[in-house]
């Protein structure tokens, strides 16, 4: 065989043969996936993956890492509320159990450590000046002081403020307070309703004229703060005069009637707030699964954080009830207040 013949029988012979045969050429090209198709498929997969992991944070969620959706327990025996989380309660219970446990024999340890000549130690870079020696951790505020109701609320930016009710805080510029005023709030000599009113007025005091708020007390139907009737209710500015009118409105609210949660919450969401504080003592009727889903769908367009404050008689049972779920599903936090520890009405 000649060199020319051998060359024609190599790999190029196959390609040349394919080109000479149109059917083989078409089949060979259909087996290849174009580069642009590969690139488009890769970018689509990346976009779908990002869409699964990105989460939207409600506008009014408080800037407290690892605490969103948590439960705050409230004790109020001495006139001042005390706020602590479930973890705090577990820690205190463990400490109490340790103190009550009988002492166990321990292996004796040396009572003296080897002597160290600290006088000859060289000064370390960055040693504190002598004028700072008296500063200790005792000069810092403790947790109870930081969470004390009615504390000055910190400004987040010129248009936002952090305020709270019974230890549950929210950040924003537009707040709606949705408080239960059904007949059961008049139990325990009216202490639940009186405490709710006091917390609401304290929270309003932290707002300025650049902030907006609205108050909804509800039983069978919502009653909305509206000093400009017959105009439709709307968000009000937090100037001194308007807050004075709001305090007067709150003072005149009485407890009676039944409980219908959904209409009051829908009214609050229609005002497009950053934060909703929802307070009730109602075990029954509870919001149904379909009602909770409706609130979640409506709030998806608003982006508010919904904080729930639950009034109950006795310790918190730890159940995942509709109030815990409402807060968890809407970027808020849940607080439980044992009304048997509320102070007497003044």
C-alpha positions as CSV (number, residue, x, y, z in Angstrom):
1,X,0.0,0.0,0.0
2,X,1.3,3.4,-0.9
3,X,1.8,6.3,1.6
4,X,-1.1,8.2,0.0
5,X,-3.4,5.2,0.4
6,X,-2.4,4.7,4.0
7,X,-3.0,8.4,4.8
8,X,-6.5,8.1,3.3
9,X,-7.3,5.2,5.6
10,X,-6.6,7.2,8.8
11,X,-9.0,9.3,11.0
12,X,-9.5,12.0,8.4
13,X,-10.9,9.3,6.1
14,X,-13.9,8.9,8.5
15,X,-14.6,12.7,8.5
16,X,-14.2,13.0,4.8
17,X,-16.6,10.0,4.3
18,X,-19.1,11.6,6.6
19,X,-19.0,14.8,4.7
20,X,-19.5,12.9,1.4
21,X,-22.5,11.2,2.9
22,X,-25.2,13.8,3.9
23,X,-27.1,11.3,6.1
24,X,-24.0,10.5,8.2
25,X,-23.0,14.2,8.5
26,X,-26.5,15.1,9.9
27,X,-26.4,12.2,12.4
28,X,-23.0,13.2,13.6
29,X,-24.0,16.8,14.2
30,X,-27.2,16.0,16.0
31,X,-25.2,14.1,18.6
32,X,-23.4,17.3,19.7
33,X,-25.1,19.7,22.2
34,X,-24.4,23.3,21.2
35,X,-22.2,25.4,23.6
36,X,-24.9,28.0,24.0
37,X,-27.5,25.4,25.1
38,X,-25.0,24.1,27.8
39,X,-24.4,27.6,29.0
40,X,-28.1,28.5,29.2
41,X,-28.9,25.3,31.1
42,X,-26.1,25.9,33.6
43,X,-27.3,29.5,34.3
44,X,-30.9,28.4,34.7
45,X,-29.9,25.7,37.3
46,X,-27.9,28.4,39.3
47,X,-30.9,30.8,39.3
48,X,-33.2,28.1,40.5
49,X,-30.8,27.1,43.3
50,X,-30.5,30.8,44.4
51,X,-34.3,31.1,44.4
52,X,-34.6,28.2,46.8
53,X,-32.2,29.6,49.4
54,X,-33.1,33.3,49.4
55,X,-35.5,34.3,52.2
56,X,-37.4,37.6,52.6
57,X,-37.0,39.2,56.0
58,X,-40.1,41.1,57.3
59,X,-39.5,44.9,57.4
60,X,-40.3,45.2,61.1
61,X,-38.3,42.3,62.4
62,X,-36.2,43.4,65.4
63,X,-32.4,43.2,64.8
64,X,-31.9,40.5,67.4
65,X,-29.9,37.5,66.0
66,X,-31.1,34.0,66.8
67,X,-34.2,35.4,68.6
68,X,-36.7,35.8,65.9
69,X,-39.8,33.6,66.5
70,X,-38.7,32.9,70.0
71,X,-40.8,32.9,73.1
72,X,-40.5,35.5,75.9
73,X,-41.9,34.7,79.3
74,X,-43.1,37.5,81.6
75,X,-43.3,37.7,85.3
76,X,-44.8,40.7,87.1
77,X,-45.1,40.2,90.8
78,X,-43.5,43.4,92.2
79,X,-45.0,45.9,89.9
80,X,-42.2,45.8,87.4
81,X,-42.3,43.2,84.6
82,X,-39.4,40.7,84.2
83,X,-38.7,39.2,80.8
84,X,-36.8,36.0,80.1
85,X,-36.7,33.4,77.4
86,X,-37.3,29.7,77.6
87,X,-33.6,29.2,77.7
88,X,-33.3,31.5,80.7
89,X,-36.0,29.6,82.5
90,X,-34.3,26.3,81.8
91,X,-31.0,27.7,83.2
92,X,-32.7,28.9,86.3
93,X,-34.4,25.6,86.9
94,X,-31.0,23.8,86.5
95,X,-29.3,26.1,88.9
96,X,-32.1,25.6,91.5
97,X,-31.8,21.8,91.1
98,X,-28.0,22.1,91.6
99,X,-28.4,24.1,94.8
100,X,-31.0,21.6,96.2
101,X,-28.9,18.5,95.4
102,X,-27.0,17.0,98.4
103,X,-23.3,17.6,98.5
104,X,-21.3,14.7,97.2
105,X,-17.8,13.8,98.5
106,X,-15.0,15.3,96.4
107,X,-11.4,14.4,96.0
108,X,-9.3,16.8,98.0
109,X,-7.4,19.2,95.8
110,X,-4.2,21.1,96.7
111,X,-5.1,24.3,98.6
112,X,-2.0,26.2,97.5
113,X,-0.8,27.0,94.0
114,X,2.9,27.4,93.1
115,X,4.0,31.0,94.0
116,X,4.5,33.3,91.1
117,X,6.6,36.5,91.3
118,X,4.3,38.9,89.6
119,X,6.4,41.9,90.6
120,X,9.1,40.9,88.2
121,X,6.6,40.4,85.3
122,X,7.2,42.7,82.4
123,X,4.3,45.1,81.5
124,X,2.3,43.9,78.6
125,X,1.6,46.1,75.6
126,X,-1.9,47.6,75.8
127,X,-2.1,47.5,79.6
128,X,-5.0,49.6,80.9
129,X,-4.1,52.8,82.6
130,X,-4.6,53.0,86.3
131,X,-7.6,55.3,86.0
132,X,-9.6,52.4,84.6
133,X,-8.9,49.9,87.4
134,X,-12.2,50.6,89.2
135,X,-14.4,49.7,86.2
136,X,-15.9,46.3,86.6
137,X,-18.7,44.3,85.0
138,X,-21.0,45.5,87.8
139,X,-21.0,48.9,86.1
140,X,-22.8,47.5,83.1
141,X,-26.6,47.1,83.0
142,X,-27.9,43.6,83.7
143,X,-30.4,41.7,81.5
144,X,-33.4,42.7,83.5
145,X,-32.4,46.4,83.2
146,X,-31.9,46.1,79.5
147,X,-35.4,44.5,79.0
148,X,-37.2,46.6,81.5
149,X,-40.5,47.8,80.1
150,X,-40.7,51.5,79.3
151,X,-36.9,51.8,78.7
152,X,-35.8,54.5,76.3
153,X,-36.1,52.9,72.8
154,X,-33.1,53.1,70.6
155,X,-33.2,54.9,67.3
156,X,-32.2,52.7,64.4
157,X,-32.0,55.4,61.8
158,X,-33.6,58.9,61.5
159,X,-36.9,57.4,60.3
160,X,-37.1,54.2,62.4
161,X,-37.4,53.4,66.1
162,X,-37.4,50.2,68.1
163,X,-40.3,49.9,70.5
164,X,-42.0,47.0,72.3
165,X,-44.8,45.6,74.3
166,X,-44.2,43.2,77.2
167,X,-40.6,42.6,76.2
168,X,-41.3,41.9,72.5
169,X,-39.8,44.5,70.3
170,X,-40.2,45.6,66.7
171,X,-38.3,48.1,64.5
172,X,-39.8,50.4,61.9
173,X,-41.7,53.6,61.4
174,X,-45.3,52.3,61.2
175,X,-46.8,50.4,64.1
176,X,-50.3,48.9,64.6
177,X,-51.5,47.7,68.0
178,X,-54.2,45.1,67.9
179,X,-55.5,44.4,71.4
180,X,-58.3,42.1,72.6
181,X,-61.0,43.8,74.7
182,X,-63.4,40.9,75.0
183,X,-65.2,40.2,78.3
184,X,-62.5,37.8,79.5
185,X,-60.0,40.7,79.6
186,X,-62.0,42.0,82.6
187,X,-61.2,38.9,84.7
188,X,-58.9,39.0,87.8
189,X,-60.4,42.4,88.8
190,X,-59.7,43.9,85.4
191,X,-55.9,43.5,85.7
192,X,-55.3,42.1,82.2
193,X,-56.9,45.0,80.4
194,X,-55.3,47.6,82.7
195,X,-51.9,46.1,82.1
196,X,-52.4,46.0,78.4
197,X,-53.4,49.6,78.3
198,X,-50.4,50.7,80.3
199,X,-48.0,48.8,78.0
200,X,-49.6,50.3,75.0
201,X,-49.3,53.9,76.2
202,X,-45.6,53.3,77.2
203,X,-44.9,52.1,73.7
204,X,-46.5,55.1,72.1
205,X,-44.4,57.4,74.3
206,X,-41.3,56.3,72.4
207,X,-42.7,57.4,69.0
208,X,-41.9,60.7,67.4
209,X,-43.8,62.8,64.9
210,X,-42.0,61.2,62.0
211,X,-43.4,57.8,63.1
212,X,-47.0,56.5,62.5
213,X,-49.2,54.3,64.5
214,X,-52.8,53.0,64.8
215,X,-54.7,51.3,67.7
216,X,-57.3,48.6,67.2
217,X,-59.2,47.2,70.2
218,X,-61.5,44.4,69.2
219,X,-64.1,42.0,70.5
220,X,-66.8,40.8,68.1
221,X,-65.7,43.7,65.8
222,X,-62.8,46.1,65.6
223,X,-62.9,49.5,67.3
224,X,-60.3,51.8,65.7
225,X,-58.7,55.0,67.0
226,X,-60.1,57.7,64.7
227,X,-60.3,61.3,66.1
228,X,-61.2,62.6,62.7
229,X,-64.6,60.9,62.1
230,X,-66.4,60.6,59.8
231,X,-63.2,60.3,57.8
232,X,-61.9,56.8,57.3
233,X,-59.4,55.5,59.9
234,X,-55.7,55.8,58.9
235,X,-52.3,55.7,60.3
236,X,-51.7,58.6,62.7
237,X,-48.5,60.6,63.3
238,X,-46.7,60.3,66.7
239,X,-46.7,64.0,67.6
240,X,-47.5,64.9,71.2
241,X,-51.1,66.1,70.5
242,X,-52.1,62.9,68.6
243,X,-50.5,60.7,71.3
244,X,-52.5,62.6,73.9
245,X,-55.7,61.9,72.0
246,X,-54.7,58.2,71.7
247,X,-54.1,57.9,75.4
248,X,-57.5,59.4,76.0
249,X,-59.0,56.8,73.6
250,X,-57.2,54.0,75.3
251,X,-58.4,55.1,78.8
252,X,-62.0,54.8,77.7
253,X,-61.9,51.3,76.3
254,X,-63.8,48.7,78.3
255,X,-63.9,44.9,78.1
256,X,-67.1,43.1,76.9
257,X,-68.4,40.9,74.2
258,X,-66.9,37.9,72.3
259,X,-63.7,37.5,70.3
260,X,-63.1,37.6,66.5
261,X,-59.4,37.8,65.7
262,X,-59.4,37.7,61.9
263,X,-61.2,40.9,61.0
264,X,-59.0,42.9,63.4
265,X,-55.8,41.5,61.9
266,X,-57.0,42.0,58.3
267,X,-57.8,45.7,59.2
268,X,-54.3,46.1,60.6
269,X,-52.6,44.6,57.5
270,X,-54.6,46.9,55.2
271,X,-52.7,49.8,56.8
272,X,-49.4,48.5,55.5
273,X,-47.5,48.7,58.8
274,X,-43.9,47.6,59.5
275,X,-44.8,46.0,62.9
276,X,-48.0,44.6,64.4
277,X,-48.4,43.9,68.1
278,X,-51.2,41.4,68.6
279,X,-52.4,40.8,72.2
280,X,-55.1,38.4,73.3
281,X,-56.1,36.1,76.1
282,X,-58.3,33.9,74.0
283,X,-57.7,30.1,73.9
284,X,-60.9,29.9,72.0
285,X,-61.8,30.7,69.4
286,X,-58.4,30.0,67.8
287,X,-57.4,31.1,64.3
288,X,-58.0,28.1,62.0
289,X,-55.3,26.8,59.6
290,X,-57.1,28.4,56.7
291,X,-57.3,31.8,58.6
292,X,-53.6,31.6,59.4
293,X,-52.8,30.9,55.8
294,X,-54.9,33.8,54.7
295,X,-53.0,36.2,57.0
296,X,-49.7,34.8,55.7
297,X,-50.8,35.4,52.1
298,X,-51.9,38.9,52.8
299,X,-48.8,39.7,54.8
300,X,-46.6,38.4,51.9
301,X,-47.6,41.6,50.1
302,X,-47.1,43.8,53.2
303,X,-44.0,42.4,54.8
304,X,-44.9,43.3,58.4
305,X,-43.6,41.4,61.4
306,X,-46.4,40.2,63.6
307,X,-45.6,39.9,67.3
308,X,-48.0,38.0,69.5
309,X,-48.6,38.6,73.3
310,X,-50.6,35.8,75.0
311,X,-52.3,36.4,78.3
312,X,-52.9,33.2,80.3
313,X,-53.6,32.1,83.9
314,X,-50.7,30.0,85.2
315,X,-47.3,29.0,83.8
316,X,-46.9,28.7,80.0
317,X,-47.7,25.2,78.8
318,X,-45.1,25.3,76.0
319,X,-47.6,24.4,73.3
320,X,-47.2,25.4,69.7
321,X,-50.6,27.2,69.7
322,X,-52.0,29.5,67.0
323,X,-50.4,32.6,68.6
324,X,-46.9,31.0,68.5
325,X,-47.5,29.9,64.9
326,X,-48.8,33.3,63.9
327,X,-45.6,34.9,65.1
328,X,-43.3,32.3,63.7
329,X,-44.9,32.4,60.2
330,X,-44.8,36.2,60.1
331,X,-41.3,37.1,61.3
332,X,-42.3,38.0,64.8
333,X,-41.9,36.8,68.4
334,X,-44.3,35.4,71.0
335,X,-44.6,36.5,74.6
336,X,-46.5,34.8,77.4
337,X,-47.8,36.8,80.3
338,X,-49.1,35.0,83.4
339,X,-52.0,37.3,84.5
340,X,-52.1,35.9,88.0
341,X,-48.8,37.8,88.6
342,X,-50.0,41.1,87.3
343,X,-50.1,43.9,89.9
344,X,-53.4,45.2,91.3
345,X,-55.0,48.0,89.4
346,X,-54.0,51.4,90.7
